[in-house]
Amino acid sequence: MVLEALIERTVRLALRREGLESLPILPEGRSTRTPTAPRILEKFTGVSWYEVERGNETITFPIQLTALQRQLLHLLGIDPRTYG
């Protein structure tokens, strides 16, 4: 519960700081002024990292983040480049 509260507080404060009214994280892309941790985390459920080893070579497939995912990471203070 503490982590959920920190995620929500961080995003909500960042929304105010950036002058944004809401985020489109509800079903059907609807916006909300009070994003919750489960809805925020839900936006990252499809993010996967793939590596294939072929002999001595490791092939990686970089993660492709959506604009909303990048925005959420920015609001959380996380550099999106962390994800490849």
N, CA, C and O atoms as CSV, one atom per row, in Angstrom:
chain,resi,resn,atom,element,x,y,z
A,1,MET,N,N,0.816,-1.195,0.000
A,1,MET,CA,C,0.000,0.000,0.000
A,1,MET,C,C,0.856,1.254,0.000
A,1,MET,O,O,0.494,2.262,-0.606
A,2,VAL,N,N,1.989,1.189,0.678
A,2,VAL,CA,C,2.873,2.358,0.724
A,2,VAL,C,C,3.418,2.666,-0.673
A,2,VAL,O,O,3.460,3.825,-1.084
A,3,LEU,N,N,3.831,1.633,-1.394
A,3,LEU,CA,C,4.345,1.860,-2.749
A,3,LEU,C,C,3.274,2.423,-3.672
A,3,LEU,O,O,3.547,3.317,-4.473
A,4,GLU,N,N,2.052,1.901,-3.562
A,4,GLU,CA,C,0.960,2.437,-4.378
A,4,GLU,C,C,0.720,3.904,-4.052
A,4,GLU,O,O,0.523,4.721,-4.952
A,5,ALA,N,N,0.737,4.235,-2.776
A,5,ALA,CA,C,0.526,5.633,-2.375
A,5,ALA,C,C,1.633,6.529,-2.919
A,5,ALA,O,O,1.360,7.646,-3.359
A,6,LEU,N,N,2.881,6.055,-2.895
A,6,LEU,CA,C,3.997,6.850,-3.418
A,6,LEU,C,C,3.891,7.049,-4.927
A,6,LEU,O,O,4.160,8.139,-5.431
A,7,ILE,N,N,3.503,6.005,-5.643
A,7,ILE,CA,C,3.331,6.124,-7.092
A,7,ILE,C,C,2.241,7.151,-7.406
A,7,ILE,O,O,2.436,8.038,-8.238
A,8,GLU,N,N,1.110,7.025,-6.746
A,8,GLU,CA,C,-0.005,7.951,-6.996
A,8,GLU,C,C,0.380,9.376,-6.641
A,8,GLU,O,O,0.113,10.302,-7.408
A,9,ARG,N,N,0.999,9.558,-5.495
A,9,ARG,CA,C,1.381,10.905,-5.051
A,9,ARG,C,C,2.382,11.525,-6.019
A,9,ARG,O,O,2.255,12.696,-6.378
A,10,THR,N,N,3.371,10.750,-6.440
A,10,THR,CA,C,4.391,11.250,-7.358
A,10,THR,C,C,3.769,11.698,-8.676
A,10,THR,O,O,4.067,12.785,-9.169
A,11,VAL,N,N,2.905,10.860,-9.244
A,11,VAL,CA,C,2.283,11.201,-10.529
A,11,VAL,C,C,1.346,12.398,-10.373
A,11,VAL,O,O,1.354,13.302,-11.208
A,12,ARG,N,N,0.549,12.411,-9.321
A,12,ARG,CA,C,-0.403,13.520,-9.151
A,12,ARG,C,C,0.306,14.851,-8.915
A,12,ARG,O,O,-0.117,15.876,-9.449
A,13,LEU,N,N,1.364,14.852,-8.134
A,13,LEU,CA,C,2.128,16.087,-7.929
A,13,LEU,C,C,2.797,16.531,-9.228
A,13,LEU,O,O,2.837,17.723,-9.532
A,14,ALA,N,N,3.320,15.577,-9.993
A,14,ALA,CA,C,3.959,15.912,-11.264
A,14,ALA,C,C,2.945,16.467,-12.255
A,14,ALA,O,O,3.263,17.376,-13.021
A,15,LEU,N,N,1.719,15.926,-12.248
A,15,LEU,CA,C,0.672,16.469,-13.120
A,15,LEU,C,C,0.461,17.945,-12.821
A,15,LEU,O,O,0.407,18.769,-13.734
A,16,ARG,N,N,0.342,18.276,-11.541
A,16,ARG,CA,C,0.139,19.678,-11.166
A,16,ARG,C,C,1.343,20.531,-11.551
A,16,ARG,O,O,1.196,21.623,-12.099
A,17,ARG,N,N,2.541,20.013,-11.256
A,17,ARG,CA,C,3.763,20.758,-11.561
A,17,ARG,C,C,3.887,21.031,-13.056
A,17,ARG,O,O,4.364,22.097,-13.447
A,18,GLU,N,N,3.465,20.089,-13.900
A,18,GLU,CA,C,3.561,20.236,-15.354
A,18,GLU,C,C,2.355,20.963,-15.950
A,18,GLU,O,O,2.311,21.223,-17.152
A,19,GLY,N,N,1.386,21.284,-15.108
A,19,GLY,CA,C,0.206,21.991,-15.592
A,19,GLY,C,C,-0.757,21.124,-16.388
A,19,GLY,O,O,-1.513,21.630,-17.217
A,20,LEU,N,N,-0.731,19.824,-16.140
A,20,LEU,CA,C,-1.635,18.904,-16.834
A,20,LEU,C,C,-2.872,18.650,-15.976
A,20,LEU,O,O,-2.778,18.542,-14.753
A,21,GLU,N,N,-4.014,18.557,-16.616
A,21,GLU,CA,C,-5.257,18.335,-15.876
A,21,GLU,C,C,-5.544,16.877,-15.612
A,21,GLU,O,O,-6.084,16.529,-14.561
A,22,SER,N,N,-5.182,16.002,-16.572
A,22,SER,CA,C,-5.545,14.592,-16.432
A,22,SER,C,C,-4.663,13.728,-17.316
A,22,SER,O,O,-3.866,14.221,-18.114
A,23,LEU,N,N,-4.834,12.411,-17.147
A,23,LEU,CA,C,-4.123,11.427,-17.968
A,23,LEU,C,C,-5.123,10.437,-18.550
A,23,LEU,O,O,-6.058,10.036,-17.857
A,24,PRO,N,N,-4.952,10.035,-19.796
A,24,PRO,CA,C,-5.880,9.089,-20.420
A,24,PRO,C,C,-5.512,7.634,-20.100
A,24,PRO,O,O,-5.093,6.887,-20.984
A,25,ILE,N,N,-5.671,7.240,-18.826
A,25,ILE,CA,C,-5.260,5.892,-18.434
A,25,ILE,C,C,-6.427,4.983,-18.054
A,25,ILE,O,O,-6.215,3.838,-17.655
A,26,LEU,N,N,-7.625,5.471,-18.173
A,26,LEU,CA,C,-8.787,4.628,-17.876
A,26,LEU,C,C,-9.159,3.809,-19.113
A,26,LEU,O,O,-8.695,4.109,-20.213
A,27,PRO,N,N,-9.987,2.783,-18.946
A,27,PRO,CA,C,-10.419,2.007,-20.125
A,27,PRO,C,C,-10.978,2.917,-21.219
A,27,PRO,O,O,-11.544,3.974,-20.941
A,28,GLU,N,N,-10.811,2.491,-22.440
A,28,GLU,CA,C,-11.203,3.230,-23.641
A,28,GLU,C,C,-10.461,4.562,-23.776
A,28,GLU,O,O,-10.906,5.446,-24.508
A,29,GLY,N,N,-9.341,4.710,-23.080
A,29,GLY,CA,C,-8.555,5.931,-23.189
A,29,GLY,C,C,-9.148,7.137,-22.505
A,29,GLY,O,O,-8.745,8.269,-22.771
A,30,ARG,N,N,-10.122,6.900,-21.609
A,30,ARG,CA,C,-10.717,8.033,-20.888
A,30,ARG,C,C,-9.699,8.625,-19.919
A,30,ARG,O,O,-8.813,7.934,-19.416
A,31,SER,N,N,-9.849,9.913,-19.675
A,31,SER,CA,C,-8.917,10.621,-18.801
A,31,SER,C,C,-9.418,10.666,-17.368
A,31,SER,O,O,-10.614,10.573,-17.091
A,32,THR,N,N,-8.447,10.813,-16.467
A,32,THR,CA,C,-8.764,10.967,-15.056
A,32,THR,C,C,-7.826,11.991,-14.430
A,32,THR,O,O,-6.659,12.101,-14.806
A,33,ARG,N,N,-8.351,12.726,-13.485
A,33,ARG,CA,C,-7.545,13.692,-12.733
A,33,ARG,C,C,-6.842,13.032,-11.556
A,33,ARG,O,O,-5.896,13.585,-10.995
A,34,THR,N,N,-7.316,11.834,-11.184
A,34,THR,CA,C,-6.771,11.140,-10.025
A,34,THR,C,C,-6.306,9.736,-10.423
A,34,THR,O,O,-6.955,8.746,-10.086
A,35,PRO,N,N,-5.181,9.654,-11.138
A,35,PRO,CA,C,-4.688,8.345,-11.555
A,35,PRO,C,C,-4.318,7.483,-10.350
A,35,PRO,O,O,-3.710,7.959,-9.392
A,36,THR,N,N,-4.694,6.215,-10.414
A,36,THR,CA,C,-4.369,5.287,-9.338
A,36,THR,C,C,-3.196,4.409,-9.754
A,36,THR,O,O,-2.932,4.227,-10.943
A,37,ALA,N,N,-2.504,3.873,-8.770
A,37,ALA,CA,C,-1.348,3.019,-9.039
A,37,ALA,C,C,-1.709,1.814,-9.913
A,37,ALA,O,O,-0.977,1.517,-10.857
A,38,PRO,N,N,-2.821,1.104,-9.629
A,38,PRO,CA,C,-3.142,-0.024,-10.507
A,38,PRO,C,C,-3.330,0.378,-11.968
A,38,PRO,O,O,-2.905,-0.357,-12.860
A,39,ARG,N,N,-3.949,1.511,-12.232
A,39,ARG,CA,C,-4.147,1.959,-13.620
A,39,ARG,C,C,-2.829,2.393,-14.249
A,39,ARG,O,O,-2.599,2.164,-15.436
A,40,ILE,N,N,-1.966,3.018,-13.456
A,40,ILE,CA,C,-0.657,3.441,-13.966
A,40,ILE,C,C,0.167,2.208,-14.335
A,40,ILE,O,O,0.713,2.131,-15.436
A,41,LEU,N,N,0.257,1.250,-13.422
A,41,LEU,CA,C,1.051,0.042,-13.657
A,41,LEU,C,C,0.474,-0.802,-14.779
A,41,LEU,O,O,1.212,-1.460,-15.512
A,42,GLU,N,N,-0.841,-0.781,-14.913
A,42,GLU,CA,C,-1.515,-1.534,-15.980
A,42,GLU,C,C,-1.013,-1.125,-17.360
A,42,GLU,O,O,-0.990,-1.942,-18.280
A,43,LYS,N,N,-0.617,0.118,-17.507
A,43,LYS,CA,C,-0.145,0.617,-18.800
A,43,LYS,C,C,1.193,0.012,-19.207
A,43,LYS,O,O,1.632,0.191,-20.343
A,44,PHE,N,N,1.853,-0.710,-18.280
A,44,PHE,CA,C,3.146,-1.321,-18.574
A,44,PHE,C,C,3.074,-2.848,-18.647
A,44,PHE,O,O,4.110,-3.509,-18.716
A,45,THR,N,N,1.872,-3.410,-18.634
A,45,THR,CA,C,1.753,-4.866,-18.612
A,45,THR,C,C,2.294,-5.529,-19.872
A,45,THR,O,O,2.742,-6.674,-19.806
A,46,GLY,N,N,2.271,-4.869,-20.987
A,46,GLY,CA,C,2.749,-5.477,-22.223
A,46,GLY,C,C,4.221,-5.242,-22.510
A,46,GLY,O,O,4.725,-5.679,-23.544
A,47,VAL,N,N,4.913,-4.563,-21.618
A,47,VAL,CA,C,6.322,-4.254,-21.836
A,47,VAL,C,C,7.156,-5.494,-21.521
A,47,VAL,O,O,7.093,-6.035,-20.417
A,48,SER,N,N,7.938,-5.935,-22.507
A,48,SER,CA,C,8.776,-7.123,-22.343
A,48,SER,C,C,10.145,-6.890,-22.957
A,48,SER,O,O,10.294,-6.145,-23.926
A,49,TRP,N,N,11.126,-7.532,-22.381
A,49,TRP,CA,C,12.493,-7.465,-22.875
A,49,TRP,C,C,12.860,-8.834,-23.418
A,49,TRP,O,O,12.652,-9.843,-22.743
A,50,TYR,N,N,13.398,-8.884,-24.617
A,50,TYR,CA,C,13.771,-10.163,-25.226
A,50,TYR,C,C,15.246,-10.170,-25.574
A,50,TYR,O,O,15.770,-9.206,-26.132
A,51,GLU,N,N,15.907,-11.257,-25.242
A,51,GLU,CA,C,17.287,-11.484,-25.631
A,51,GLU,C,C,17.389,-12.893,-26.206
A,51,GLU,O,O,16.776,-13.833,-25.701
A,52,VAL,N,N,18.160,-13.016,-27.250
A,52,VAL,CA,C,18.402,-14.319,-27.867
A,52,VAL,C,C,19.909,-14.503,-27.959
A,52,VAL,O,O,20.621,-13.632,-28.459
A,53,GLU,N,N,20.383,-15.627,-27.479
A,53,GLU,CA,C,21.812,-15.923,-27.588
A,53,GLU,C,C,22.032,-16.840,-28.786
A,53,GLU,O,O,21.409,-17.893,-28.922
A,54,ARG,N,N,22.941,-16.397,-29.646
A,54,ARG,CA,C,23.289,-17.173,-30.845
A,54,ARG,C,C,24.810,-17.299,-30.864
A,54,ARG,O,O,25.529,-16.383,-31.264
A,55,GLY,N,N,25.273,-18.465,-30.417
A,55,GLY,CA,C,26.714,-18.652,-30.280
A,55,GLY,C,C,27.243,-17.740,-29.192
A,55,GLY,O,O,26.771,-17.777,-28.056
A,56,ASN,N,N,28.223,-16.921,-29.539
A,56,ASN,CA,C,28.802,-15.965,-28.597
A,56,ASN,C,C,28.132,-14.599,-28.676
A,56,ASN,O,O,28.543,-13.654,-28.003
A,57,GLU,N,N,27.110,-14.508,-29.496
A,57,GLU,CA,C,26.433,-13.227,-29.734
A,57,GLU,C,C,25.098,-13.189,-28.988
A,57,GLU,O,O,24.348,-14.165,-28.978
A,58,THR,N,N,24.819,-12.049,-28.368
A,58,THR,CA,C,23.521,-11.838,-27.732
A,58,THR,C,C,22.768,-10.782,-28.522
A,58,THR,O,O,23.242,-9.657,-28.685
A,59,ILE,N,N,21.604,-11.148,-29.007
A,59,ILE,CA,C,20.769,-10.232,-29.776
A,59,ILE,C,C,19.645,-9.759,-28.876
A,59,ILE,O,O,18.933,-10.569,-28.282
A,60,THR,N,N,19.484,-8.447,-28.775
A,60,THR,CA,C,18.422,-7.889,-27.942
A,60,THR,C,C,17.408,-7.169,-28.821
A,60,THR,O,O,17.748,-6.595,-29.857
A,61,PHE,N,N,16.181,-7.214,-28.388
A,61,PHE,CA,C,15.094,-6.508,-29.066
A,61,PHE,C,C,14.663,-5.380,-28.138
A,61,PHE,O,O,14.049,-5.641,-27.103
A,62,PRO,N,N,14.971,-4.127,-28.485
A,62,PRO,CA,C,14.669,-3.014,-27.598
A,62,PRO,C,C,13.168,-2.872,-27.343
A,62,PRO,O,O,12.328,-3.206,-28.178
A,63,ILE,N,N,12.887,-2.375,-26.180
A,63,ILE,CA,C,11.497,-2.140,-25.775
A,63,ILE,C,C,10.976,-0.911,-26.510
A,63,ILE,O,O,11.647,0.120,-26.579
A,64,GLN,N,N,9.788,-1.035,-27.048
A,64,GLN,CA,C,9.128,0.084,-27.724
A,64,GLN,C,C,8.051,0.635,-26.793
A,64,GLN,O,O,7.009,0.007,-26.601
A,65,LEU,N,N,8.303,1.798,-26.221
A,65,LEU,CA,C,7.337,2.417,-25.312
A,65,LEU,C,C,6.392,3.320,-26.089
A,65,LEU,O,O,6.782,3.962,-27.065
A,66,THR,N,N,5.144,3.358,-25.641
A,66,THR,CA,C,4.174,4.276,-26.235
A,66,THR,C,C,4.421,5.668,-25.676
A,66,THR,O,O,5.158,5.839,-24.706
A,67,ALA,N,N,3.803,6.648,-26.292
A,67,ALA,CA,C,3.922,8.027,-25.803
A,67,ALA,C,C,3.395,8.135,-24.377
A,67,ALA,O,O,3.978,8.841,-23.554
A,68,LEU,N,N,2.299,7.444,-24.075
A,68,LEU,CA,C,1.737,7.481,-22.722
A,68,LEU,C,C,2.683,6.836,-21.720
A,68,LEU,O,O,2.849,7.350,-20.614
A,69,GLN,N,N,3.300,5.730,-22.083
A,69,GLN,CA,C,4.253,5.084,-21.187
A,69,GLN,C,C,5.445,5.995,-20.912
A,69,GLN,O,O,5.905,6.098,-19.775
A,70,ARG,N,N,5.942,6.654,-21.954
A,70,ARG,CA,C,7.056,7.596,-21.767
A,70,ARG,C,C,6.636,8.761,-20.878
A,70,ARG,O,O,7.413,9.219,-20.040
A,71,GLN,N,N,5.404,9.241,-21.061
A,71,GLN,CA,C,4.906,10.338,-20.239
A,71,GLN,C,C,4.799,9.905,-18.776
A,71,GLN,O,O,5.182,10.656,-17.879
A,72,LEU,N,N,4.287,8.715,-18.535
A,72,LEU,CA,C,4.167,8.221,-17.165
A,72,LEU,C,C,5.538,8.080,-16.510
A,72,LEU,O,O,5.713,8.450,-15.349
A,73,LEU,N,N,6.507,7.550,-17.247
A,73,LEU,CA,C,7.858,7.441,-16.699
A,73,LEU,C,C,8.420,8.814,-16.368
A,73,LEU,O,O,9.044,9.003,-15.324
A,74,HIS,N,N,8.196,9.770,-17.259
A,74,HIS,CA,C,8.651,11.145,-17.005
A,74,HIS,C,C,8.015,11.694,-15.728
A,74,HIS,O,O,8.702,12.285,-14.895
A,75,LEU,N,N,6.713,11.502,-15.575
A,75,LEU,CA,C,6.018,11.999,-14.388
A,75,LEU,C,C,6.519,11.312,-13.120
A,75,LEU,O,O,6.509,11.908,-12.042
A,76,LEU,N,N,6.956,10.063,-13.249
A,76,LEU,CA,C,7.498,9.325,-12.098
A,76,LEU,C,C,8.972,9.651,-11.836
A,76,LEU,O,O,9.554,9.178,-10.861
A,77,GLY,N,N,9.566,10.457,-12.710
A,77,GLY,CA,C,10.969,10.816,-12.535
A,77,GLY,C,C,11.920,9.724,-12.976
A,77,GLY,O,O,13.049,9.649,-12.490
A,78,ILE,N,N,11.470,8.862,-13.905
A,78,ILE,CA,C,12.282,7.762,-14.406
A,78,ILE,C,C,12.674,8.072,-15.850
A,78,ILE,O,O,11.819,8.410,-16.669
A,79,ASP,N,N,13.945,7.957,-16.156
A,79,ASP,CA,C,14.420,8.212,-17.514
A,79,ASP,C,C,13.960,7.081,-18.441
A,79,ASP,O,O,14.342,5.930,-18.231
A,80,PRO,N,N,13.152,7.383,-19.456
A,80,PRO,CA,C,12.663,6.336,-20.365
A,80,PRO,C,C,13.787,5.581,-21.081
A,80,PRO,O,O,13.573,4.461,-21.545
A,81,ARG,N,N,14.977,6.175,-21.177
A,81,ARG,CA,C,16.096,5.490,-21.831
A,81,ARG,C,C,16.535,4.263,-21.038
A,81,ARG,O,O,17.261,3.414,-21.556
A,82,THR,N,N,16.102,4.171,-19.797
A,82,THR,CA,C,16.381,2.995,-18.975
A,82,THR,C,C,15.823,1.745,-19.624
A,82,THR,O,O,16.331,0.644,-19.411
A,83,TYR,N,N,14.780,1.918,-20.415
A,83,TYR,CA,C,14.104,0.795,-21.050
A,83,TYR,C,C,14.616,0.497,-22.444
A,83,TYR,O,O,13.944,-0.197,-23.206
A,84,GLY,N,N,15.759,0.990,-22.789
A,84,GLY,CA,C,16.359,0.633,-24.069
A,84,GLY,C,C,16.228,1.707,-25.059
A,84,GLY,O,O,16.685,1.560,-26.192
